Amino acid sequence: MRLTDLTHDFSKGGAESSSGLRDLTPAEGNSSARFLASGAMRVTSTPAFSAGQSVALASYGGATIDDGESSAVVNWRPAHLAAKRLIDIVGAAFGLLLLSPLLIAVAAIIKLTSSGPVFFRQERTGLSNKPFQILKFRSMYTDRCDLSGVAQTVADDPRVTPIGRIIRKTNIDELPQLINVLWGDMSLVGPRPHVPGMLAAGVRYEELVLGYERRHAMRPGITGLAQANGLRGPTSEVEPSVMRVVRDIEYIRDFSVWLDIRILFRTVVNEILRGKGF
């Protein structure tokens, strides 16, 4: 099974592929926890971190997440990137036009049922580590919103409005990001954009995963390979958090228009029809 196998749900851990990726298992360490994996994925640690914290080094099949001394080998061609951008523009414009009745209805309900703006804006990290303002339908009470994004949403979160629960469950709250795609801040498919300083397993993501910034080599996406594989929600545990970045690097390495199409199809099935959001 390839890492890009979209039929396997990695959200519960236990990832395995033909490239040698296996379960991450704790190993004996000194001042910090280490997570080791057989085959091509290696997870190590440094004495700078306290107990329970870790730094991950993932290397497999030509793509590397490391300390920044080497870069991922990617499968890009100028024509592929041009085609991707064209699909983004056409797809986002068509999506906004097709979904306009739904978008208008949701906007009206949000405005009528709680005070505050229709859209929620938040700074995210984009292509080449450049910040941008992401758009979402506001799903929380205005006075309880966390603009920093550090306080992650959990199941039955009291900050979420009644209509917010519905649009988050179906991921309708993400649809305004089609505007971000038209603006060029985002793509339909790519690594999901994180807030600056996003926490994973209690530490900053860039501290948990060495080479984390490699995921910013392409425009962030409304959906991505990690989400298509079931890796979404809170990043409170080490393995799912590391696996998200592994999926992002895998996507960058193996990018193709066909892979984007498969991811989009899988996302519609998993996130909209089956309602896995919260």
C-alpha positions in Angstrom: 0.0 0.0 0.0 1.4 3.4 -1.0 1.3 6.3 1.4 -1.0 7.9 -1.2 -3.5 5.1 -0.8 -6.7 7.0 -0.3 -8.7 3.9 0.8 -6.9 3.6 4.2 -7.9 5.6 7.2 -4.7 6.6 9.2 -6.5 8.7 11.8 -6.3 5.9 14.4 -2.6 5.3 13.8 -1.1 2.0 12.7 0.1 3.5 9.4 1.9 1.0 7.1 3.1 1.2 3.5 5.2 -0.6 1.0 7.9 2.1 1.5 8.6 0.8 5.0 6.5 3.0 7.3 5.3 1.2 10.4 3.7 2.1 13.7 5.5 4.7 15.8 6.4 3.0 19.1 7.9 4.6 22.2 11.5 3.6 22.9 13.8 4.1 25.9 15.3 7.6 26.1 17.1 9.9 28.4 15.6 13.4 29.0 13.0 13.2 26.3 10.6 10.7 24.8 11.6 9.1 21.5 9.4 7.5 19.0 11.0 4.9 16.7 9.7 3.4 13.5 11.1 0.5 11.5 11.9 0.8 7.9 12.3 4.2 6.3 10.7 6.4 8.9 12.9 7.5 11.8 11.7 9.5 14.8 14.3 10.9 17.1 14.6 13.4 20.0 16.9 16.1 21.4 17.9 16.8 25.0 16.5 20.4 24.6 12.9 19.0 25.1 11.3 18.0 28.3 9.9 14.5 29.0 7.0 13.7 26.8 8.1 16.0 23.9 9.7 14.8 20.7 11.3 15.8 17.4 10.4 13.7 14.4 12.7 13.0 11.5 10.8 11.2 8.7 12.6 10.0 5.6 11.1 7.8 3.0 11.5 7.2 -0.7 13.2 10.4 -1.7 11.1 12.8 0.4 12.7 14.0 3.6 11.4 15.9 6.7 14.6 16.9 8.5 16.5 19.8 10.0 16.4 21.8 6.9 19.8 20.7 5.4 18.1 18.7 2.6 14.9 19.2 0.6 12.2 17.0 -0.6 12.6 15.4 -4.1 9.4 16.4 -5.9 7.7 15.4 -9.0 6.9 18.8 -10.4 6.8 20.0 -14.0 5.9 23.6 -15.0 3.0 22.3 -17.1 1.7 20.4 -14.1 1.7 23.5 -11.9 0.1 25.6 -14.6 -2.6 23.0 -15.1 -3.1 22.9 -11.3 -3.6 26.7 -11.1 -5.9 26.7 -14.1 -8.0 24.0 -12.4 -8.0 26.0 -9.2 -9.3 29.1 -10.9 -12.0 27.3 -13.0 -13.0 25.0 -10.1 -13.2 27.8 -7.5 -15.2 30.1 -9.8 -17.6 27.2 -10.9 -17.9 26.2 -7.2 -18.9 29.7 -6.1 -21.4 30.0 -8.9 -22.9 26.6 -8.3 -23.0 26.9 -4.6 -24.1 30.5 -4.4 -27.7 29.8 -3.3 -26.3 27.7 -0.4 -23.7 30.3 0.5 -26.2 33.1 0.5 -28.6 31.0 2.7 -25.9 30.1 5.2 -24.7 33.7 5.4 -28.2 34.9 6.1 -28.8 32.3 8.8 -25.5 33.2 10.5 -26.4 36.9 10.5 -29.9 36.3 11.8 -29.0 33.9 14.6 -26.0 35.5 16.2 -24.4 38.9 16.4 -21.2 39.5 14.5 -19.8 39.2 11.0 -20.7 36.4 8.5 -17.1 35.6 7.8 -14.3 34.6 10.2 -10.8 35.8 9.2 -7.7 34.3 10.6 -4.0 34.5 9.8 -2.5 31.3 8.3 0.9 30.3 6.9 0.9 30.0 3.2 3.2 29.3 0.3 6.9 30.0 1.1 5.9 30.7 4.8 4.1 33.9 3.8 1.0 34.8 5.9 -2.4 35.3 4.5 -6.0 35.8 5.8 -8.1 32.7 5.5 -11.9 33.0 5.1 -14.5 30.8 6.8 -18.1 31.1 7.7 -18.2 32.2 11.3 -19.3 29.2 13.4 -18.5 30.5 16.9 -19.9 33.3 19.1 -18.0 36.5 18.3 -16.9 37.0 21.9 -15.5 33.5 22.2 -13.6 33.3 18.9 -9.8 32.6 19.2 -8.2 34.6 16.5 -4.8 33.0 17.2 -6.1 29.5 16.5 -4.0 28.1 19.3 -7.1 26.9 21.2 -8.3 24.1 19.0 -11.9 23.2 18.5 -13.1 20.0 20.3 -16.2 17.9 20.2 -19.2 19.8 21.8 -17.2 23.0 22.0 -19.3 25.6 23.9 -17.9 28.3 21.7 -19.7 26.9 18.6 -23.2 28.3 17.7 -26.1 26.0 16.8 -25.8 26.8 13.1 -22.0 26.5 13.5 -22.4 22.9 14.6 -24.2 22.1 11.4 -21.8 23.8 9.0 -18.8 22.4 10.8 -20.2 18.9 10.7 -20.6 19.1 7.0 -17.6 21.4 6.5 -19.7 24.0 4.8 -17.9 26.6 7.0 -14.8 25.9 4.8 -16.5 26.9 1.5 -15.6 30.6 1.6 -12.0 29.4 1.0 -12.9 29.1 -2.6 -12.4 32.9 -2.6 -8.9 32.4 -1.2 -8.3 30.0 -4.1 -9.3 32.7 -6.6 -7.1 35.2 -4.9 -4.2 32.9 -5.2 -3.6 32.4 -1.5 -4.7 28.8 -1.6 -5.3 25.8 -3.9 -8.2 23.4 -4.1 -5.7 20.7 -2.9 -2.6 21.0 -0.8 -1.4 20.9 2.7 -3.9 22.4 5.0 -2.8 25.9 6.2 -1.9 26.1 9.9 -2.0 29.1 12.1 1.5 30.5 13.1 2.7 28.7 16.2 0.2 25.9 15.9 0.5 23.3 18.7 0.9 19.6 18.2 1.2 17.2 21.1 1.6 20.2 23.4 4.5 21.8 21.5 4.9 24.0 18.5 4.6 22.0 15.3 8.1 23.1 14.0 9.6 21.8 17.3 7.8 18.5 17.1 8.6 17.8 13.4 12.0 18.7 12.1 11.6 20.0 8.5 8.0 21.0 9.2 8.4 24.0 7.0 8.8 21.7 3.9 5.0 21.5 3.8 5.0 25.2 2.7 6.6 24.4 -0.6 3.2 24.4 -2.3 0.0 26.6 -1.9 -2.1 25.3 1.0 -5.3 23.6 0.1 -8.9 23.5 1.1 -8.3 19.8 1.4 -5.2 17.6 1.2 -3.8 14.1 1.3 -3.8 14.0 5.1 -7.5 14.9 5.2 -8.3 12.3 2.5 -6.6 9.7 4.7 -8.7 10.7 7.8 -6.1 12.8 9.5 -8.0 15.8 10.8 -9.3 17.3 14.1 -7.2 18.1 17.2 -3.5 17.6 17.1 -3.1 16.5 20.7 -1.3 13.2 20.1 2.2 12.7 18.6 1.6 10.0 16.0 -1.4 11.5 14.2 0.3 14.9 14.3 3.5 13.6 12.8 1.6 11.6 10.2 -0.2 14.7 8.9 3.2 16.3 8.0 4.3 13.0 6.5 1.2 13.0 4.3 1.8 16.6 3.3 5.4 15.9 2.2 4.2 12.8 0.4 1.7 14.9 -1.5 4.3 17.5 -2.5 6.6 14.7 -3.7 4.0 12.8 -5.7 1.9 15.8 -6.8 -0.1 15.3 -10.0 -3.4 16.5 -11.4 -4.7 13.0 -11.2 -3.8 12.8 -7.5 -5.6 16.1 -6.9 -8.8 14.7 -8.5 -8.6 11.6 -6.3 -8.2 13.7 -3.2 -11.1 15.9 -4.1 -13.3 12.9 -4.7 -12.3 11.3 -1.4 -12.9 14.5 0.5 -16.4 14.9 -0.9 -17.2 11.3 0.3 -15.5 11.6 3.7 -16.0 15.2 4.8 -19.3 16.3 3.2 -21.4 13.2 2.6 -20.3 11.4 5.8 -20.0 14.5 7.9 -16.8 14.0 9.9 -16.4 17.5 11.0 -17.2 19.0 14.4 
